[in-house]
Amino acid sequence: MGAESDEADTTGKRLKGVRCEKRSEQRVMRRYSVLGISLMDFSAREGLRRAEHFLQTGALNTTSYINAQSLSMASRDEQVKEYLEETDLMFCLEPDILEAAGIASPGRVREIEDRMFLREFLKRLARQHDKVYLLGDTDKQAQELQEMLLNAQENLNIVDVRGYEEFEYQPQRLMNAMNEAAPKVIFSRMTYPLDLELMHSGRKFLNAELWVALPETKLKEKVRTTFWRKVRKKIFQKKVNEYNLEKAEQ
């Protein structure tokens, strides 16, 4: 599956710890399509640049991590597909999606496996002491999210840690509480695609400037190749190949 580059990286600058790739791989973003879903792949540096811009806009912007399972769901559900395509910034949880699209350069695979965007963004939040709000389906899940983020980055300015169940799953009550806490950034880890629904409906009501939806499963510090990951990768690649073949025959 091909992809076109929307912008070339010609600045010569780089993130600390990110090795420079060959010129052909120095693309900071490119559009691609998987299972009929139009997506944009951003390098960690371009993602950080955009996130920094989002924090100055005065409006709620959205970021989400995606994996093969979330794309498979979106391919069957038009509403979820719309949520994904309207998300301002997306990052792959594993390289499988870019590999299926045929655009997985070694540099991007390393960035994904090393969680480069998230690690650098958390450092930025701690350094600037920006207020952070954490949300899970339940209080237990929210506490686990807090533990995960603090393990990755100490000194985060976390203003509240809440479970959606505390608000009896009523969006307006949740958003009122969020606005009262006045965070700059919201991190959520919820049953997919609930946080996608909430963050998109919250664009009109929330005063926060960036909502980052993390995957429902625990986000490990580094992606490791396991037997089951290989199995899932093969299944997803087969599904993408079958979709592409079906479209080609139409």
Backbone as CSV, one residue per row, in Angstrom:
resi,resn,N_x,N_y,N_z,CA_x,CA_y,CA_z,C_x,C_y,C_z
1,MET,0.857,-1.191,0.000,0.000,0.000,0.000,0.885,1.230,0.000
2,GLY,0.737,2.091,-0.937,1.597,3.252,-1.029,1.163,4.380,-0.138
3,ALA,2.033,5.374,-0.017,1.716,6.551,0.779,2.461,7.722,0.196
4,GLU,1.897,8.886,0.332,2.554,10.061,-0.201,3.059,10.927,0.943
5,SER,4.202,11.550,0.753,4.771,12.416,1.778,4.162,13.798,1.646
6,ASP,3.642,14.340,2.751,3.060,15.675,2.731,4.085,16.752,3.051
7,GLU,5.185,16.360,3.693,6.167,17.368,4.057,7.509,16.695,4.221
8,ALA,8.562,17.259,3.691,9.888,16.664,3.818,10.651,17.319,4.957
9,ASP,11.465,16.532,5.658,12.264,17.034,6.759,13.595,17.520,6.202
10,THR,13.753,18.814,6.100,14.975,19.372,5.538,15.694,20.279,6.512
11,THR,15.252,20.322,7.764,15.839,21.254,8.722,17.185,20.786,9.240
12,GLY,17.394,19.453,9.243,18.650,18.939,9.764,18.660,18.833,11.265
13,LYS,17.620,19.323,11.955,17.545,19.233,13.399,16.995,17.881,13.782
14,ARG,17.216,17.470,15.050,16.704,16.190,15.483,16.529,16.175,16.980
15,LEU,15.699,15.246,17.441,15.522,15.062,18.871,16.747,14.403,19.448
16,LYS,17.072,14.740,20.671,18.163,14.078,21.356,17.842,12.592,21.460
17,GLY,18.812,11.760,21.064,18.600,10.321,21.163,17.983,9.707,19.928
18,VAL,17.594,10.539,18.947,17.025,10.009,17.703,18.074,10.108,16.622
19,ARG,18.525,8.981,16.108,19.553,8.995,15.090,19.002,9.462,13.754
20,CYS,19.845,10.149,13.004,19.438,10.670,11.710,19.320,9.515,10.713
21,GLU,18.271,9.503,9.920,18.085,8.483,8.898,18.545,9.017,7.546
22,LYS,18.588,8.121,6.565,18.916,8.549,5.217,17.897,9.573,4.752
23,ARG,18.292,10.392,3.815,17.426,11.478,3.359,16.055,10.979,2.915
24,SER,16.005,9.796,2.291,14.728,9.268,1.817,13.801,8.940,2.965
25,GLU,14.346,8.758,4.194,13.523,8.409,5.337,13.221,9.617,6.209
26,GLN,13.746,10.786,5.854,13.599,11.958,6.693,12.277,12.681,6.424
27,ARG,11.195,11.951,6.382,9.880,12.552,6.205,9.248,12.702,7.576
28,VAL,8.759,13.886,7.878,8.201,14.114,9.198,6.733,13.741,9.254
29,MET,6.063,13.635,8.112,4.684,13.174,8.120,4.292,12.698,6.724
30,ARG,3.424,11.718,6.689,2.934,11.218,5.396,1.536,10.634,5.586
31,ARG,0.723,10.821,4.568,-0.638,10.297,4.600,-0.659,8.885,4.025
32,TYR,-1.464,8.033,4.629,-1.600,6.670,4.143,-2.997,6.162,4.480
33,SER,-3.341,5.004,3.936,-4.665,4.439,4.165,-4.539,2.958,4.491
34,VAL,-5.248,2.522,5.523,-5.291,1.113,5.911,-6.744,0.739,6.181
35,LEU,-7.210,-0.329,5.552,-8.592,-0.795,5.700,-9.610,0.302,5.377
36,GLY,-9.254,1.167,4.428,-10.153,2.226,4.008,-10.185,3.427,4.928
37,ILE,-9.283,3.475,5.916,-9.237,4.580,6.879,-8.064,5.480,6.529
38,SER,-8.333,6.749,6.321,-7.296,7.706,5.962,-6.586,8.193,7.223
39,LEU,-5.271,8.003,7.260,-4.482,8.328,8.447,-3.279,9.172,8.071
40,MET,-2.683,9.805,9.083,-1.463,10.566,8.886,-0.423,10.072,9.875
41,ASP,0.742,9.697,9.363,1.833,9.258,10.228,2.777,10.424,10.483
42,PHE,3.050,10.692,11.759,3.932,11.783,12.151,5.186,11.236,12.808
43,SER,6.322,11.818,12.497,7.526,11.484,13.238,7.370,12.009,14.660
44,ALA,8.183,11.503,15.589,8.108,11.964,16.972,8.373,13.465,17.059
45,ARG,9.340,13.941,16.304,9.668,15.364,16.353,8.522,16.228,15.845
46,GLU,7.931,15.822,14.725,6.808,16.597,14.187,5.620,16.526,15.136
47,GLY,5.405,15.360,15.747,4.331,15.242,16.723,4.528,16.165,17.904
48,LEU,5.751,16.254,18.394,6.051,17.153,19.516,5.875,18.610,19.114
49,ARG,6.274,18.943,17.900,6.101,20.318,17.425,4.622,20.683,17.368
50,ARG,3.813,19.751,16.875,2.377,20.013,16.783,1.733,20.051,18.164
51,ALA,2.145,19.154,19.046,1.596,19.159,20.404,1.912,20.480,21.099
52,GLU,3.115,20.980,20.900,3.494,22.273,21.484,2.582,23.378,20.933
53,HIS,2.297,23.315,19.647,1.389,24.297,19.046,-0.015,24.159,19.625
54,PHE,-0.486,22.924,19.785,-1.822,22.693,20.330,-1.980,23.321,21.709
55,LEU,-0.906,23.308,22.490,-0.975,23.832,23.855,-1.063,25.358,23.888
56,GLN,-0.989,25.984,22.722,-1.075,27.446,22.647,-2.329,27.926,21.918
57,THR,-3.182,26.990,21.477,-4.292,27.384,20.605,-5.514,27.901,21.354
58,GLY,-5.680,27.501,22.622,-6.867,27.910,23.357,-8.100,27.082,23.035
59,ALA,-7.926,25.998,22.258,-9.038,25.106,21.921,-8.594,23.673,22.156
60,LEU,-9.547,22.768,22.370,-9.209,21.376,22.628,-8.798,20.666,21.339
61,ASN,-7.590,20.114,21.354,-7.097,19.281,20.261,-6.996,17.844,20.771
62,THR,-6.938,16.892,19.843,-7.028,15.491,20.240,-5.868,14.660,19.690
63,THR,-5.400,13.738,20.527,-4.322,12.817,20.153,-4.711,11.420,20.597
64,SER,-4.409,10.419,19.780,-4.767,9.056,20.138,-3.704,8.073,19.680
65,TYR,-3.496,7.044,20.487,-2.678,5.911,20.075,-3.599,4.877,19.429
66,ILE,-3.153,4.288,18.343,-3.968,3.303,17.632,-3.183,2.004,17.468
67,ASN,-3.916,0.908,17.343,-3.298,-0.376,17.053,-4.151,-1.129,16.032
68,ALA,-3.747,-2.337,15.713,-4.466,-3.107,14.697,-5.915,-3.345,15.098
69,GLN,-6.149,-3.583,16.387,-7.507,-3.852,16.849,-8.412,-2.624,16.694
70,SER,-7.890,-1.443,17.021,-8.713,-0.240,16.901,-9.017,0.070,15.436
71,LEU,-8.067,-0.192,14.546,-8.332,0.028,13.120,-9.338,-0.980,12.585
72,SER,-9.250,-2.218,13.061,-10.214,-3.230,12.627,-11.624,-2.839,13.043
73,MET,-11.768,-2.312,14.264,-13.075,-1.862,14.721,-13.570,-0.695,13.871
74,ALA,-12.677,0.255,13.588,-13.062,1.423,12.801,-13.488,1.036,11.385
75,SER,-12.899,-0.030,10.856,-13.260,-0.465,9.499,-14.673,-1.025,9.449
76,ARG,-15.206,-1.407,10.636,-16.572,-1.961,10.692,-17.584,-0.966,11.231
77,ASP,-17.125,0.158,11.771,-18.006,1.125,12.425,-17.716,2.517,11.875
78,GLU,-18.650,3.071,11.121,-18.443,4.368,10.477,-18.217,5.493,11.477
79,GLN,-18.879,5.409,12.639,-18.710,6.469,13.633,-17.295,6.452,14.210
80,VAL,-16.791,5.275,14.524,-15.426,5.168,15.044,-14.429,5.621,13.975
81,LYS,-14.682,5.234,12.724,-13.821,5.673,11.622,-13.783,7.195,11.540
82,GLU,-14.937,7.809,11.691,-15.006,9.279,11.646,-14.222,9.901,12.798
83,TYR,-14.364,9.321,14.006,-13.602,9.824,15.150,-12.101,9.771,14.874
84,LEU,-11.645,8.640,14.341,-10.214,8.490,14.078,-9.729,9.491,13.042
85,GLU,-10.460,9.615,11.969,-10.025,10.496,10.893,-10.074,11.964,11.291
86,GLU,-10.861,12.290,12.315,-10.940,13.674,12.794,-9.957,13.964,13.927
87,THR,-9.255,12.933,14.408,-8.275,13.132,15.465,-7.090,13.921,14.925
88,ASP,-6.641,14.903,15.694,-5.608,15.822,15.197,-4.235,15.172,15.051
89,LEU,-3.924,14.233,15.938,-2.583,13.646,15.962,-2.703,12.192,16.395
90,MET,-2.135,11.275,15.603,-2.233,9.857,15.945,-0.860,9.207,15.910
91,PHE,-0.684,8.243,16.826,0.561,7.487,16.869,0.236,6.001,16.948
92,CYS,1.050,5.203,16.277,0.856,3.754,16.307,1.409,3.184,17.603
93,LEU,0.662,2.264,18.187,1.109,1.584,19.394,2.222,0.596,19.070
94,GLU,2.135,-0.035,17.892,3.139,-0.966,17.398,3.384,-0.671,15.924
95,PRO,4.517,-1.091,15.383,4.824,-0.781,13.969,3.945,-1.530,12.966
96,ASP,3.121,-2.471,13.421,2.358,-3.332,12.517,1.567,-2.551,11.475
97,ILE,0.969,-1.432,11.894,0.121,-0.662,10.981,0.948,-0.071,9.848
98,LEU,2.085,0.531,10.171,2.937,1.107,9.136,3.524,0.020,8.245
99,GLU,3.833,-1.136,8.836,4.353,-2.248,8.051,3.294,-2.748,7.068
100,ALA,2.047,-2.816,7.516,0.960,-3.253,6.633,0.739,-2.255,5.503
101,ALA,1.007,-0.961,5.782,0.846,0.078,4.761,2.079,0.203,3.873
102,GLY,3.155,-0.493,4.240,4.372,-0.457,3.435,5.197,0.799,3.605
103,ILE,5.084,1.484,4.747,5.816,2.735,4.944,6.624,2.727,6.243
104,ALA,6.983,1.546,6.739,7.674,1.444,8.032,9.187,1.551,7.846
105,SER,9.711,2.762,7.911,11.154,2.947,7.828,11.792,2.542,9.157
106,PRO,13.067,2.169,9.167,13.739,1.788,10.412,13.666,2.869,11.492
107,GLY,13.772,4.131,11.070,13.714,5.227,12.043,12.361,5.325,12.728
108,ARG,11.285,5.190,11.946,9.952,5.278,12.541,9.667,4.073,13.437
109,VAL,10.133,2.894,13.023,9.944,1.706,13.857,10.618,1.905,15.208
110,ARG,11.831,2.444,15.225,12.533,2.690,16.497,11.780,3.693,17.355
111,GLU,11.269,4.763,16.726,10.520,5.763,17.486,9.283,5.159,18.136
112,ILE,8.582,4.304,17.383,7.379,3.660,17.924,7.747,2.712,19.061
113,GLU,8.750,1.878,18.838,9.129,0.893,19.841,9.692,1.536,21.105
114,ASP,10.338,2.678,20.967,10.919,3.370,22.125,9.960,4.355,22.780
115,ARG,8.720,4.466,22.260,7.735,5.407,22.800,8.291,6.833,22.820
116,MET,8.963,7.210,21.749,9.684,8.476,21.734,8.777,9.685,21.968
117,PHE,7.641,9.742,21.255,6.774,10.907,21.425,6.294,11.030,22.860
118,LEU,5.756,9.958,23.420,5.190,10.028,24.766,6.256,10.381,25.793
119,ARG,7.429,9.763,25.713,8.485,10.041,26.689,8.910,11.504,26.638
120,GLU,9.096,12.028,25.428,9.534,13.423,25.298,8.416,14.401,25.679
121,PHE,7.173,14.044,25.366,6.061,14.926,25.718,5.871,14.993,27.229
122,LEU,5.994,13.857,27.913,5.897,13.853,29.375,7.014,14.685,29.999
123,LYS,8.209,14.611,29.438,9.311,15.437,29.929,8.961,16.919,29.798
124,ARG,8.369,17.263,28.669,7.995,18.665,28.427,6.959,19.129,29.435
125,LEU,5.951,18.294,29.726,4.904,18.657,30.683,5.482,18.848,32.076
126,ALA,6.398,17.955,32.469,7.022,18.076,33.789,7.877,19.335,33.868
127,ARG,8.585,19.621,32.813,9.464,20.788,32.789,8.659,22.088,32.873
128,GLN,7.522,22.138,32.163,6.699,23.342,32.158,5.702,23.381,33.313
129,HIS,5.605,22.285,34.050,4.689,22.182,35.196,3.236,22.411,34.775
130,ASP,2.887,21.960,33.572,1.509,22.099,33.095,0.583,21.152,33.855
131,LYS,-0.635,21.586,34.087,-1.606,20.773,34.822,-2.099,19.608,33.962
132,VAL,-2.164,18.424,34.586,-2.552,17.203,33.889,-3.717,16.538,34.631
133,TYR,-4.712,16.083,33.871,-5.887,15.395,34.426,-5.882,13.970,33.890
134,LEU,-6.099,12.988,34.782,-6.087,11.585,34.377,-7.472,10.978,34.507
135,LEU,-7.890,10.227,33.481,-9.227,9.656,33.443,-9.182,8.190,33.019
136,GLY,-9.917,7.356,33.754,-10.087,5.955,33.384,-11.559,5.599,33.431
137,ASP,-11.894,4.387,33.029,-13.273,3.920,33.186,-13.652,3.897,34.662
138,THR,-12.718,3.404,35.479,-12.931,3.267,36.916,-11.820,3.991,37.655
139,ASP,-12.021,4.190,38.946,-10.980,4.820,39.759,-9.717,3.960,39.760
140,LYS,-9.879,2.643,39.816,-8.731,1.734,39.799,-7.938,1.893,38.513
141,GLN,-8.636,1.968,37.406,-7.954,2.132,36.121,-7.240,3.484,36.051
142,ALA,-7.862,4.518,36.600,-7.239,5.841,36.606,-5.979,5.840,37.476
143,GLN,-6.036,5.156,38.612,-4.865,5.061,39.489,-3.728,4.304,38.800
144,GLU,-4.074,3.267,38.042,-3.066,2.514,37.298,-2.435,3.385,36.216
145,LEU,-3.240,4.235,35.601,-2.722,5.171,34.602,-1.743,6.138,35.247
146,GLN,-2.094,6.635,36.433,-1.203,7.543,37.146,0.135,6.863,37.459
147,GLU,0.065,5.634,37.926,1.294,4.897,38.243,2.163,4.713,37.002
148,MET,1.524,4.371,35.888,2.264,4.165,34.645,2.969,5.439,34.187
149,LEU,2.251,6.561,34.221,2.836,7.819,33.755,3.938,8.309,34.689
150,LEU,3.738,8.164,35.990,4.760,8.605,36.944,5.996,7.717,36.891
151,ASN,5.822,6.464,36.536,6.984,5.589,36.335,7.795,6.047,35.128
152,ALA,7.088,6.583,34.132,7.766,7.069,32.930,8.374,8.447,33.151
153,GLN,7.705,9.284,33.966,8.179,10.654,34.183,7.749,11.156,35.566
154,GLU,8.702,11.430,36.427,8.385,11.973,37.744,7.993,13.448,37.632
155,ASN,7.444,13.960,38.706,7.150,15.398,38.843,6.090,15.919,37.883
156,LEU,5.213,15.044,37.403,4.091,15.544,36.618,3.122,16.277,37.540
157,ASN,2.576,17.384,37.061,1.652,18.197,37.862,0.228,17.666,37.657
158,ILE,-0.077,16.552,38.323,-1.378,15.901,38.177,-2.389,16.542,39.125
159,VAL,-3.425,17.161,38.562,-4.386,17.899,39.374,-5.575,17.054,39.814
160,ASP,-5.848,15.951,39.096,-6.944,15.073,39.503,-6.810,13.732,38.793
161,VAL,-7.303,12.688,39.462,-7.285,11.327,38.933,-8.674,10.744,39.186
162,ARG,-9.441,10.533,38.121,-10.834,10.149,38.312,-11.236,9.000,37.392
163,GLY,-12.254,8.269,37.850,-12.873,7.240,37.026,-14.200,7.761,36.488
164,TYR,-14.513,7.414,35.249,-15.755,7.883,34.636,-16.965,7.393,35.419
165,GLU,-16.836,6.230,36.069,-17.940,5.675,36.849,-18.354,6.603,37.987
166,GLU,-17.420,7.422,38.490,-17.732,8.353,39.571,-18.777,9.379,39.146
167,PHE,-18.857,9.626,37.839,-19.810,10.599,37.300,-21.046,9.895,36.732
168,GLU,-21.196,8.617,37.091,-22.315,7.793,36.623,-22.397,7.806,35.101
169,TYR,-21.241,7.855,34.471,-21.110,7.813,33.012,-21.923,8.909,32.324
170,GLN,-21.994,10.079,32.979,-22.686,11.229,32.406,-21.647,12.231,31.892
171,PRO,-21.532,12.418,30.584,-20.488,13.279,30.008,-20.485,14.697,30.565
172,GLN,-21.665,15.297,30.764,-21.703,16.680,31.220,-21.115,16.834,32.616
173,ARG,-21.420,15.888,33.499,-20.854,15.931,34.850,-19.335,15.792,34.805
174,LEU,-18.862,14.893,33.967,-17.417,14.714,33.822,-16.759,15.985,33.326
175,MET,-17.314,16.583,32.301,-16.696,17.759,31.697,-16.741,18.968,32.627
176,ASN,-17.803,19.069,33.423,-17.842,20.145,34.425,-16.706,19.990,35.426
177,ALA,-16.464,18.746,35.850,-15.385,18.486,36.808,-14.019,18.769,36.180
178,MET,-13.878,18.405,34.922,-12.614,18.676,34.230,-12.349,20.171,34.127
179,ASN,-13.369,20.927,33.758,-13.198,22.373,33.647,-12.900,23.015,35.000
180,GLU,-13.459,22.460,36.056,-13.189,22.984,37.391,-11.729,22.741,37.784
181,ALA,-11.186,21.589,37.383,-9.786,21.278,37.672,-8.830,22.091,36.799
182,ALA,-9.308,22.563,35.671,-8.561,23.436,34.750,-7.216,22.859,34.302
183,PRO,-7.211,21.631,33.773,-5.945,21.080,33.269,-5.617,21.634,31.887
184,LYS,-4.338,21.596,31.550,-3.949,21.934,30.190,-4.024,20.680,29.306
185,VAL,-3.707,19.526,29.916,-3.677,18.262,29.169,-4.479,17.197,29.910
186,ILE,-5.244,16.414,29.168,-6.001,15.278,29.708,-5.394,14.003,29.134
187,PHE,-5.086,13.037,30.006,-4.696,11.703,29.570,-5.811,10.744,29.960
188,SER,-6.229,9.907,29.034,-7.254,8.918,29.353,-6.780,7.530,28.951
189,ARG,-7.299,6.539,29.674,-7.103,5.138,29.297,-8.405,4.431,29.605
190,MET,-9.201,4.221,28.563,-10.571,3.754,28.737,-10.904,2.656,27.741
191,THR,-12.055,2.033,27.961,-12.524,1.016,27.024,-12.755,1.658,25.659
192,TYR,-12.082,1.129,24.648,-12.175,1.693,23.307,-13.552,1.412,22.701
193,PRO,-14.192,2.405,22.057,-13.708,3.744,21.727,-14.324,4.844,22.609
194,LEU,-14.591,4.555,23.878,-15.279,5.513,24.734,-14.535,6.834,24.851
195,ASP,-13.209,6.777,25.028,-12.499,8.046,25.167,-12.474,8.829,23.863
196,LEU,-12.514,8.123,22.711,-12.627,8.845,21.439,-13.935,9.630,21.389
197,GLU,-15.022,8.995,21.805,-16.327,9.662,21.812,-16.303,10.884,22.733
198,LEU,-15.739,10.707,23.929,-15.730,11.795,24.905,-14.865,12.962,24.449
199,MET,-13.695,12.663,23.928,-12.813,13.787,23.583,-13.321,14.547,22.365
200,HIS,-14.011,13.852,21.463,-14.562,14.580,20.309,-15.790,15.393,20.702
201,SER,-16.637,14.858,21.579,-17.781,15.646,22.042,-17.319,16.776,22.959
202,GLY,-16.167,16.604,23.602,-15.666,17.630,24.510,-15.058,18.844,23.844
203,ARG,-14.876,18.785,22.534,-14.289,19.938,21.832,-15.084,21.221,22.080
204,LYS,-16.406,21.088,22.228,-17.254,22.273,22.376,-17.326,22.762,23.821
205,PHE,-16.939,21.902,24.777,-17.198,22.236,26.175,-15.950,22.358,27.052
206,LEU,-14.891,21.660,26.700,-13.738,21.608,27.592,-12.763,22.757,27.346
207,ASN,-12.184,23.238,28.436,-11.213,24.324,28.352,-9.777,23.818,28.256
208,ALA,-9.576,22.512,28.390,-8.240,21.936,28.219,-7.797,22.124,26.773
209,GLU,-6.491,21.978,26.541,-5.982,22.235,25.197,-5.532,20.987,24.451
210,LEU,-5.353,19.876,25.171,-4.976,18.647,24.483,-5.487,17.448,25.275
211,TRP,-6.154,16.520,24.581,-6.615,15.265,25.173,-5.832,14.152,24.496
212,VAL,-5.115,13.357,25.282,-4.316,12.249,24.766,-4.968,10.940,25.198
213,ALA,-5.477,10.175,24.239,-6.114,8.888,24.524,-5.065,7.787,24.398
214,LEU,-4.740,7.170,25.533,-3.777,6.075,25.551,-4.511,4.753,25.378
215,PRO,-3.814,3.695,24.960,-4.501,2.420,24.711,-5.053,1.803,25.983
216,GLU,-6.090,0.991,25.803,-6.740,0.346,26.938,-5.791,-0.596,27.659
217,THR,-4.914,-1.254,26.896,-3.933,-2.147,27.500,-2.775,-1.335,28.062
218,LYS,-2.027,-1.945,28.967,-0.911,-1.240,29.589,0.130,-0.875,28.544
219,LEU,0.560,0.375,28.573,1.539,0.857,27.598,2.935,0.564,28.118
220,LYS,3.562,-0.466,27.573,4.903,-0.839,28.016,5.904,0.200,27.542
221,GLU,7.012,0.314,28.283,8.017,1.312,27.938,8.622,1.051,26.566
222,LYS,8.719,-0.221,26.196,9.315,-0.557,24.906,8.602,-1.769,24.326
223,VAL,8.300,-1.709,23.021,7.649,-2.826,22.348,8.634,-3.982,22.229
224,ARG,8.197,-5.168,22.599,9.045,-6.351,22.467,8.329,-7.375,21.582
225,THR,9.120,-8.064,20.765,8.562,-9.070,19.885,8.285,-10.351,20.670
226,THR,7.025,-10.769,20.681,6.630,-12.004,21.352,5.925,-12.903,20.344
227,PHE,5.716,-14.155,20.734,5.027,-15.097,19.851,3.647,-14.580,19.476
228,TRP,2.886,-14.102,20.473,1.517,-13.654,20.209,1.492,-12.367,19.403
229,ARG,2.498,-11.522,19.575,2.558,-10.322,18.746,2.784,-10.704,17.286
230,LYS,3.631,-11.717,17.051,3.858,-12.183,15.679,2.574,-12.739,15.072
231,VAL,1.810,-13.476,15.889,0.539,-14.038,15.412,-0.429,-12.920,15.045
232,ARG,-0.578,-11.941,15.950,-1.493,-10.815,15.677,-1.068,-10.050,14.434
233,LYS,0.233,-9.883,14.277,0.753,-9.159,13.116,0.396,-9.878,11.819
234,LYS,0.547,-11.198,11.796,0.215,-11.969,10.596,-1.269,-11.895,10.277
235,ILE,-2.098,-11.975,11.317,-3.553,-11.899,11.120,-3.950,-10.546,10.548
236,PHE,-3.363,-9.479,11.112,-3.694,-8.136,10.638,-3.211,-7.934,9.208
237,GLN,-1.993,-8.386,8.900,-1.466,-8.238,7.546,-2.341,-8.974,6.544
238,LYS,-2.814,-10.167,6.922,-3.696,-10.931,6.052,-4.998,-10.173,5.801
239,LYS,-5.534,-9.575,6.860,-6.782,-8.818,6.720,-6.589,-7.619,5.793
240,VAL,-5.471,-6.918,5.929,-5.188,-5.766,5.068,-5.010,-6.223,3.624
241,ASN,-4.284,-7.312,3.415,-4.071,-7.830,2.056,-5.394,-8.220,1.407
242,GLU,-6.274,-8.863,2.162,-7.578,-9.266,1.630,-8.415,-8.045,1.280
243,TYR,-8.349,-7.015,2.126,-9.100,-5.775,1.850,-8.580,-5.123,0.564
244,ASN,-7.235,-5.026,0.444,-6.660,-4.396,-0.733,-7.021,-5.167,-2.001
245,LEU,-7.012,-6.502,-1.919,-7.333,-7.326,-3.078,-8.797,-7.148,-3.482
246,GLU,-9.658,-7.101,-2.482,-11.078,-6.900,-2.761,-11.329,-5.558,-3.433
247,LYS,-10.657,-4.519,-2.959,-10.823,-3.189,-3.566,-10.269,-3.157,-4.992
248,ALA,-9.172,-3.867,-5.198,-8.557,-3.876,-6.534,-9.441,-4.581,-7.553
249,GLU,-10.244,-5.524,-7.083,-11.105,-6.278,-7.986,-12.432,-5.578,-8.276
250,GLN,-12.735,-4.541,-7.535,-14.008,-3.820,-7.736,-13.950,-2.936,-8.971
